[in-house]
């Protein structure tokens, strides 16, 4: 079983940057896509960005042009570079891995991102 460990969250001022990391405990070769979700206070969890094993990416409209998702297969790690942060980006961010053959997704424990105005 693969475990996902997130890091890089914290408190920043509006306009600042953070980079989140998600390290897998085993090879992610058998995972067809990975992504970042977030859950703001009092709201539902939403997809922020995703990346397939082939490198294709997609982003929520609210973060396009500000966030960049990438992966390093040699390190079994996926990243989320977050620039020009806004207070509405404040949320718990969760790493997600979509498995092949219809198996249940893997989820990280979450990392808090807080953006002050």
Secondary structure, DSSP 8 states (H G I E B T S, - for coil): ---EEEE--EEEETT--EEEEEEESS--TTEEEEEEEEE-TTS--EEEEEEETT--EEE-TTTTTTEEEEEEGGGTEEEEEE-S--GGG-EEEEEEEEEGGG---EE---EEEEEE-
